[in-house]
Amino acid sequence: MTLQPNQLRPSPISATVDFDADGIQHGFLKLPISTDESAWGAVMIPITVVKNGEGPTALLTGGNHGDEYEGITSLLKLSSTLKAEEVSGRVIIVPCMNTPAVMAGKRTSPMDKGNLNRSFPGDPNGTVTSQIADYFTRVLVPMSDVVLDLHSGGRTLDILPFGASHVLDDKAQQQAALEGAKAFGAPYAMVMFELDAEKLFDTACERQGKVFVATELGGGGTSTPQSIAIAERGVRNFLIHYGLVEGTITMPAGGQMYLDMPDASCYVQSQHSGVLELLVALGDEVKNGQTIAYVYDMTRSGTAPVAYKAERDGILMARRAPSLINMGDTLAVIADVVERLEA
């Protein structure tokens, strides 16, 4: 018999912070574990709560994947600088959602190989990763009004910096998220098509009626001064836009481009293994039918490469970062240009 969410046992995770107390609190979400290295141990997920009176609650998350550093870095910085008197309402900051993956510098957890962003809504009786997902689904998301989940491409992708929303059945909810994605103030804003949205954190939030904004802010398993600056400015813009802090939203000096990913044809995936040669750079315009990449067979010389072509007009908004590629890997993502917004 499948249990409904309200029939599940309470989460095994406990918080060392009081979510209802005014002021600034730094603590942990503690998940009991028993391993060869620690018989009575715990996964300790850092959390900061900044609360000042009545108002909306914003949940800010990074480290959903452990090799995506813009969110981790910018939220760690914010946790030590945001003051209670700046806030109207409550800001919950979780810089390292999947702490085991963050500590290992991997997309997935070394404890159970779990990809947190493919584990929602989670299971309190499941693996470590499933238990973390369950706590966010049943505890943190319900107490939030708006959610910002900071991603980048990790070690295997490089992506243009953008704030993202999704197409939703509730058009008011969809519009509120799109406005937030634009207000984040990255050089690009996106309506994003996910290849499989069912187990995403995004979907767990949206199904509870929350305004959810995601980002992609670079990649290659590193960060740059430029990508960190975009993340920090964007988080501040997000809080201003939804009324949690005062200030003026700052947009990129070069303006903002609004993009759309209408369907799966935006993704170009490899049917071969070998070495990848991309013929276009991030941000370049491409045309339907244009050759955008070659894949070379490394097992023999003297063979012609396989050409990969764009299936739509648009711009290259993401690319595979490593040159080595295997069958099934996404080598490029092409998005439609909807509008160019001046600074």
C-alpha positions, -999 to 999 in steps of 0.1 A, spaced: 0 0 0 14 34 -10 13 60 18 0 95 10 23 124 20 3 131 52 6 95 62 44 93 60 64 92 92 79 125 104 112 134 88 143 120 106 159 154 100 159 178 129 168 215 128 190 233 153 173 266 144 139 280 154 122 291 122 98 313 141 123 333 161 133 369 150 170 376 145 198 357 128 204 320 135 231 298 121 227 261 126 222 227 109 197 203 95 208 170 112 202 137 95 212 107 116 234 82 98 254 51 107 285 43 86 317 25 89 334 58 99 307 70 123 283 45 140 261 72 155 268 100 132 248 127 113 249 145 80 251 182 90 235 205 64 243 242 72 213 265 74 208 302 82 175 318 91 172 356 91 138 368 103 123 402 111 87 404 119 58 396 95 63 392 58 69 367 31 94 338 34 121 332 8 139 299 6 174 303 -11 192 271 -20 226 262 -35 245 229 -37 215 209 -50 244 195 -71 277 195 -54 299 207 -82 280 239 -90 297 267 -71 280 300 -79 251 292 -56 272 276 -29 296 306 -28 271 334 -30 248 319 -4 277 312 20 286 349 16 250 361 21 246 340 53 274 360 69 264 394 57 226 397 56 213 416 86 180 411 103 171 448 101 174 446 63 147 419 61 109 422 61 98 387 67 120 356 67 150 344 46 160 308 48 195 301 34 207 266 26 240 269 7 247 232 5 215 213 1 232 180 -8 260 184 17 277 150 10 279 158 -27 292 193 -20 319 180 2 330 155 -24 328 181 -53 305 157 -72 271 161 -88 258 132 -68 262 120 -32 291 97 -24 269 81 3 242 67 -20 250 80 -55 218 100 -52 212 130 -75 191 152 -52 175 171 -81 161 137 -94 149 125 -59 119 147 -51 94 145 -35 117 122 -14 111 95 11 116 96 49 124 59 48 147 61 18 183 67 12 202 98 26 194 118 -6 157 108 -5 155 118 31 170 152 24 145 157 -5 116 147 17 126 173 44 126 201 18 93 189 3 74 185 36 91 211 59 109 239 42 89 244 10 55 246 28 67 274 50 81 293 20 64 317 -4 91 321 -30 120 297 -38 153 305 -56 174 274 -65 209 284 -78 224 260 -103 252 261 -129 265 235 -153 288 216 -130 318 198 -143 301 186 -176 283 216 -189 290 253 -196 259 274 -197 250 311 -204 240 328 -172 202 330 -169 173 330 -145 146 304 -154 109 297 -150 86 270 -165 53 267 -183 27 260 -156 -10 252 -156 -15 281 -132 -8 311 -154 -7 336 -125 19 314 -108 38 311 -141 38 348 -147 50 355 -111 79 331 -116 88 346 -151 89 381 -136 112 368 -109 135 351 -134 138 384 -153 142 404 -121 171 381 -111 190 403 -135 213 378 -153 222 386 -188 196 361 -200 161 350 -188 146 318 -199 114 298 -200 130 264 -196 119 230 -210 131 201 -188 137 167 -203 122 150 -172 106 173 -147 88 148 -125 115 144 -98 129 179 -98 130 202 -68 114 227 -92 83 205 -96 80 198 -59 78 235 -52 55 244 -81 30 217 -72 27 233 -38 18 266 -55 51 283 -47 68 308 -69 99 291 -81 129 305 -99 160 285 -109 193 296 -124 221 284 -145 252 306 -141 282 291 -159 298 257 -154 329 236 -159 331 228 -122 344 262 -112 333 298 -108 346 331 -121 345 367 -107 319 374 -133 297 344 -125 298 351 -87 290 387 -93 259 377 -113 248 353 -86 253 378 -58 235 406 -77 207 382 -86 200 370 -51 198 406 -39 175 414 -69 153 384 -61 148 395 -24 141 431 -35 116 419 -62 96 398 -38 96 425 -11 119 409 15 146 437 14 145 473 2 166 486 -27 167 491 -65 169 461 -88 202 463 -108 201 449 -144 232 439 -165 249 468 -182 245 452 -216 208 446 -212 190 412 -210 180 387 -236 147 368 -231 149 332 -243 125 303 -247 130 265 -249 97 252 -263 104 215 -267 130 187 -266 144 197 -300 164 223 -282 187 195 -269 213 181 -293 224 147 -279 253 126 -291 247 92 -307 284 85 -308 314 84 -284 346 102 -292 361 136 -290 338 166 -295 346 196 -316 321 224 -313 320 249 -342 300 276 -324 305 294 -291 281 301 -263 258 330 -273 264 325 -310 233 325 -333 227 293 -352 203 283 -380 182 252 -385 203 226 -403 236 243 -395 265 220 -386 274 230 -350 297 201 -339 317 171 -350 324 139 -331 356 121 -340 361 84 -335 393 80 -314 396 42 -319 410 46 -355 425 73 -377 415 82 -412 377 82 -405 355 112 -412 338 128 -381 301 126 -375 284 160 -381 257 172 -357 232 198 -369 209 223 -352 173 214 -354 160 250 -349 171 286 -352 183 303 -320 214 308 -299 237 283 -283 228 286 -247 246 255 -233 274 232 -244 292 201 -231 323 212 -212 346 182 -215 358 174 -250 354 136 -244 318 126 -252 298 94 -249 265 83 -265 236 100 -248 255 131 -237 240 164 -244 265 183 -266 246 215 -272 213 232 -262 197 258 -285 171 283 -273 148 306 -292 153 344 -289 121 360 -278 131 395 -270 162 417 -265 157 440 -235 179 471 -234 197 481 -202 
